[in-house]
């Protein structure tokens, strides 16, 4: 059974959506196993740009069944709005192509309010993700099964009572606004009811009959709640372990694909040893259009951190790497990559010569400049994992396949 998993190897925003879209054309199932609307995957088809936040990127191809697993947290109104936007762009979203796990938890307006009030120093997206996961672990959350048994409205009213008692930060006016908004939430949940069902039997059967399955990770490895740069992390397991707990089905992934940006970016607060504060950092931001797909926030930019990536390979067992945004390095005279850290935590750099030529849209490896190829091969040798695909631009056809990505 050919099962694949795609994960960000850094702090997210590596370009996962494009690769998922390419893979999804031949997949029977695409599974999102963690996170919420704090992720943004961008896929470009010709002149049309699709941005998904909750729905697996595979929905755009129209071939696969797309599943939001139990490890996700889902905002009903945000999900409904995303579905309507994609439908207007011609994407088919129906219950036979899109499934929400009844064990997934809901993100509600109270969670967004608490996120703004409590997590300012962490640098979250203020989408309510952390508070929703807090409720899940505290066993006070509301799961999507409440959409099926009709208990959602009562559960939400009880939840607001609980929050009002526990959090002194919630004032009377705010809680009243939240209560006034209950009918809107009830309506959104009602509209999404046809999409809620247990997908685990489908996935279990697929592992037996040879169906092709793709797991789509959100964010990146170093935002993992356990393995990331804590406390500046997200609230779910963004590494390979989350794939199993977040879907409830065991798979033996034939391809464990790490998406690696050819430089490093980060959104929000937290350590970033190779961050650049000079004109080179700004050039990377401008060339790479490094602004968040979900928030629009400018991303922090810096040199590629191979020491960090080595740890990411250890955590996830990557056996295939997609190297993205190589075109954004054109024009830089010298490139640096971090290969270790000094005792004070500062990076130890290895320098490589840059290249002037524009490689945007290149589809043949031999046509890349010599120094571009040397950069790619240095990264590959250092990590000990083959770079199977080099992405040379935003379009889905802007790729160089050095090693077949589909299992034979």
C-alpha positions in Angstrom: 0.0 0.0 0.0 1.7 3.2 -1.2 1.3 5.7 1.7 3.1 9.1 1.6 3.5 11.8 4.2 4.5 15.4 3.6 5.8 17.5 6.4 7.5 20.9 6.9 11.1 20.4 8.0 11.6 23.9 9.4 9.2 26.4 11.0 6.5 26.0 8.4 5.8 28.0 5.1 8.2 25.7 3.2 5.8 25.2 0.2 3.9 22.1 1.2 0.7 23.0 -0.5 2.2 22.8 -4.0 3.8 19.4 -3.5 0.6 18.0 -1.9 -1.3 19.3 -4.9 1.1 17.5 -7.3 0.9 14.3 -5.3 -2.9 14.5 -4.8 -3.6 14.0 -8.5 -2.7 10.4 -8.1 -4.0 9.9 -4.5 -7.2 8.2 -3.4 -7.1 9.9 0.1 -5.5 13.0 1.5 -5.5 13.3 5.2 -4.9 16.4 7.4 -3.9 15.1 10.9 -3.2 18.1 13.1 -3.5 21.9 13.4 -6.3 24.3 12.5 -6.8 27.4 10.5 -3.5 28.7 11.7 -1.9 27.1 8.7 -2.1 28.3 5.1 -1.3 26.3 2.0 -1.1 28.0 -1.3 -1.5 26.2 -4.6 -1.3 28.0 -8.0 -2.9 26.5 -11.1 -2.3 28.7 -14.1 -3.7 32.1 -13.2 -5.7 30.9 -10.2 -4.3 30.9 -6.7 -6.0 28.7 -4.2 -5.4 29.1 -0.5 -6.5 26.4 2.0 -6.4 26.7 5.8 -8.4 23.8 7.0 -9.4 21.6 4.0 -6.6 19.4 2.8 -5.0 20.8 -0.4 -5.9 17.6 -2.2 -9.5 18.8 -2.6 -8.3 21.1 -5.5 -7.4 18.2 -7.8 -11.0 16.7 -7.5 -9.7 13.2 -7.4 -9.1 12.3 -3.8 -11.3 11.9 -0.7 -10.1 14.6 1.7 -10.2 14.0 5.5 -9.8 16.2 8.5 -8.6 13.8 11.2 -9.3 13.7 14.9 -6.0 15.5 15.7 -7.3 18.7 14.1 -9.3 21.6 15.6 -11.9 23.1 13.3 -13.7 26.4 13.4 -17.2 25.9 11.9 -17.7 29.4 10.5 -14.1 29.6 9.1 -14.5 26.2 7.5 -17.8 27.1 5.9 -16.3 30.3 4.5 -13.3 28.4 3.1 -15.6 25.9 1.4 -17.7 28.7 -0.2 -14.6 30.5 -1.5 -13.2 27.3 -3.1 -16.6 26.5 -4.6 -16.7 29.9 -6.2 -13.3 29.0 -7.8 -14.8 25.8 -9.2 -13.7 23.3 -6.6 -16.1 20.4 -5.9 -16.7 20.0 -2.2 -19.2 17.3 -1.4 -19.7 14.7 1.5 -18.2 12.0 -0.7 -15.0 14.0 -1.2 -14.6 15.7 2.1 -15.0 14.2 5.6 -14.6 15.7 9.1 -13.8 13.3 12.0 -16.5 13.4 14.7 -13.6 13.2 17.2 -12.0 16.4 16.0 -12.5 19.4 18.3 -14.2 22.7 17.5 -12.6 26.1 17.6 -15.2 28.6 18.7 -15.3 32.4 19.2 -14.4 32.1 22.9 -11.2 30.4 21.9 -10.3 33.2 19.6 -10.9 35.7 22.3 -8.8 33.8 24.8 -6.0 33.5 22.3 -5.8 37.3 21.9 -6.0 37.8 25.6 -3.5 35.1 26.8 -1.0 34.4 24.1 0.4 37.8 23.0 4.0 36.9 23.9 4.0 33.6 22.0 3.2 35.3 18.7 0.2 33.1 17.7 -2.2 33.7 14.8 -5.0 34.6 17.2 -7.2 31.9 15.6 -8.0 30.2 18.8 -6.0 27.1 18.2 -4.1 27.0 21.5 -7.1 27.5 23.7 -9.1 24.8 21.7 -6.3 22.3 22.3 -6.2 23.4 25.9 -9.8 22.4 26.2 -9.2 19.1 24.5 -6.5 18.1 27.0 -8.5 19.5 29.9 -11.4 17.4 28.7 -13.8 20.3 28.5 -13.7 20.7 24.7 -16.6 20.2 22.2 -16.1 17.6 19.5 -17.7 17.4 16.1 -19.7 14.5 17.2 -22.0 17.0 18.8 -23.1 18.0 15.3 -24.4 14.5 14.8 -26.3 14.0 18.1 -27.7 17.5 18.4 -25.9 18.4 21.6 -23.8 21.3 20.2 -25.8 24.3 21.4 -26.3 23.0 24.9 -22.6 22.0 25.1 -21.5 25.4 23.9 -23.7 27.3 26.4 -22.3 25.1 29.2 -18.8 25.8 27.9 -19.3 29.5 28.1 -20.5 29.2 31.7 -17.4 27.2 32.5 -15.1 29.8 30.8 -16.8 32.7 32.6 -16.1 31.0 36.0 -12.5 30.0 35.3 -11.1 33.0 33.4 -11.3 36.3 35.3 -10.1 37.9 32.0 -13.5 37.4 30.4 -15.6 40.5 31.1 -19.4 40.6 31.1 -19.8 42.5 27.8 -17.6 40.0 26.0 -19.4 36.9 27.3 -22.7 38.5 26.3 -21.4 39.1 22.8 -20.4 35.4 22.7 -23.8 34.3 23.8 -25.5 36.5 21.2 -23.4 34.8 18.6 -24.5 31.3 19.4 -27.2 31.1 16.7 -24.6 31.8 14.0 -22.4 29.0 15.4 -25.4 26.6 15.5 -26.2 27.3 11.9 -22.7 26.8 10.7 -22.5 23.5 12.6 -25.8 22.4 11.1 -24.7 23.1 7.6 -21.6 21.0 8.0 -23.3 18.1 9.6 -23.4 16.0 6.3 -19.6 16.0 6.2 -19.1 14.6 9.7 -18.4 10.8 9.8 -15.8 8.4 11.0 -13.2 8.0 8.2 -11.0 5.5 10.1 -12.7 2.4 8.6 -12.2 3.9 5.1 -8.5 4.4 5.7 -8.1 1.0 7.3 -9.7 -0.6 4.3 -7.5 1.5 2.0 -4.4 0.1 3.7 -5.5 -3.4 2.6 -6.7 -2.8 -0.9 -3.8 -0.9 -2.3 -5.3 2.6 -2.3 -2.9 5.5 -2.4 -2.9 7.7 0.7 -1.2 11.0 1.4 -0.9 12.6 4.8 -0.6 16.4 4.7 1.2 18.1 7.6 0.6 21.7 8.6 3.2 24.1 10.0 6.7 22.7 10.5 8.7 20.3 12.6 10.1 23.0 14.9 6.6 24.2 15.8 5.9 20.8 17.2 4.5 21.0 20.8 7.1 18.4 22.0 10.0 18.8 19.6 9.9 22.4 18.7 11.4 25.6 20.1 9.2 25.5 23.2 7.3 27.6 24.3 7.2 29.3 20.9 5.4 26.4 19.2 2.0 25.5 18.0 -0.3 23.3 20.1 -0.2 20.0 18.2 2.3 17.5 17.0 3.5 18.7 13.6 6.1 15.8 13.2 5.5 12.3 12.1 4.2 11.0 15.4 1.1 13.3 15.1 0.2 11.4 11.9 -0.7 8.3 13.9 -2.5 9.9 16.8 -4.2 12.4 14.6 -5.8 9.9 12.3 -6.2 6.8 14.3 -4.8 4.5 11.6 -1.4 3.0 11.3 0.4 3.3 8.0 3.9 2.4 6.8 4.9 5.4 4.8 6.9 4.5 1.8 7.9 8.1 1.3 8.5 10.4 4.2 8.8 13.7 2.4 10.4 16.7 4.1 9.8 20.1 2.5 12.9 22.2 2.9 13.1 25.9 1.9 16.5 26.8 0.5 16.8 29.5 3.2 15.0 29.8 6.5 11.9 31.7 7.6 9.9 32.0 10.7 6.7 33.8 11.7 6.1 35.1 15.2 8.3 35.0 18.2 11.0 32.5 19.2 14.7 31.7 18.6 16.1 32.0 15.1 19.9 31.6 15.1 20.5 32.4 11.4 18.1 35.3 11.2 19.2 38.2 9.0 18.4 41.8 9.9 20.2 43.4 6.9 19.4 44.1 3.3 20.0 40.4 2.5 17.2 39.4 4.8 14.9 42.0 3.2 15.9 40.7 -0.3 15.0 37.2 0.7 11.6 38.5 2.0 10.9 40.4 -1.2 12.1 37.8 -3.6 10.2 35.0 -1.8 7.1 37.1 -1.1 7.5 36.0 2.5 4.2 37.1 4.0 1.9 34.8 5.8 -0.9 33.1 3.8 -3.1 33.2 6.9 -2.2 36.4 8.6 -0.3 38.5 6.1 2.5 39.0 8.6 6.0 39.5 7.2 8.2 36.5 7.9 11.6 36.6 9.5 14.2 35.5 7.0 17.7 34.1 7.4 20.3 31.6 6.1 19.6 27.9 5.7 20.2 26.1 9.0 21.5 22.7 8.3 22.3 21.8 11.9 18.6 22.3 12.7 17.6 20.3 9.6 19.8 17.4 10.7 17.6 17.2 13.8 14.4 17.4 11.8 15.6 14.4 9.7 16.3 12.5 12.9 12.8 13.2 14.3 10.8 12.4 11.1 13.0 9.8 9.3 12.8 11.7 6.0 13.8 9.6 3.1 13.0 12.2 0.4 13.5 16.0 0.4 11.8 18.6 -1.7 14.0 21.7 -1.9 11.9 24.8 -2.5 12.3 28.4 -3.5 15.8 28.0 -5.0 15.0 30.8 -7.4 14.9 33.3 -4.5 18.7 33.0 -4.0 19.6 34.2 -7.5 21.7 37.3 -7.4 23.4 36.8 -4.1 27.1 36.8 -4.3 27.8 34.6 -1.4 25.5 32.1 0.4 25.9 30.9 4.0 24.6 27.7 5.6 24.8 26.9 9.3 26.5 23.6 9.9 26.9 23.8 13.8 26.6 26.1 16.8 29.2 27.7 19.0 29.0 27.2 22.8 27.1 30.5 23.0 24.5 29.3 20.6 25.7 31.3 17.6 25.8 29.5 14.3 29.0 28.2 12.6 28.7 29.0 8.9 30.0 27.4 5.8 30.1 29.7 2.8 29.3 28.8 -0.8 29.5 31.0 -4.0 26.2 32.3 -5.3 25.0 32.8 -8.8 23.6 35.6 -10.9 21.4 33.7 -13.3 17.6 33.6 -13.0 16.5 30.0 -12.5 12.8 30.8 -12.1 10.7 28.1 -13.8 13.7 25.9 -14.8 12.7 22.3 -15.3 16.1 20.6 -16.1 18.8 20.1 -13.5 21.7 20.3 -16.0 20.5 23.8 -17.0 20.9 25.2 -13.4 24.1 27.3 -12.9 27.0 25.3 -11.6 27.0 27.1 -8.2 23.3 26.4 -7.8 23.9 22.7 -8.3 26.8 22.8 -5.9 24.6 24.4 -3.3 21.9 21.8 -3.7 24.4 18.9 -3.6 26.2 20.3 -0.5 22.8 20.3 1.4 22.0 16.8 0.2 25.4 15.4 1.3 25.2 17.2 4.7 21.8 15.8 5.5 22.4 12.4 4.0 18.9 12.4 2.4 18.3 12.6 -1.3 16.9 15.9 -2.7 14.4 14.3 -5.0 12.7 17.5 -6.2 14.0 21.0 -6.7 11.2 23.6 -6.8 12.1 26.6 -9.0 9.0 28.7 -8.9 5.4 29.0 -7.5 3.7 27.2 -10.4 3.0 23.5 -10.0 5.1 22.9 -13.2 8.2 24.7 -11.9 9.9 21.6 -10.6 13.0 19.5 -11.4 12.5 15.9 -10.5 15.9 14.4 -9.7 14.5 11.2 -8.3 11.0 9.8 -8.9 8.6 10.7 -6.1 6.0 8.0 -6.8 6.8 4.5 -5.5 6.9 1.8 -8.2 
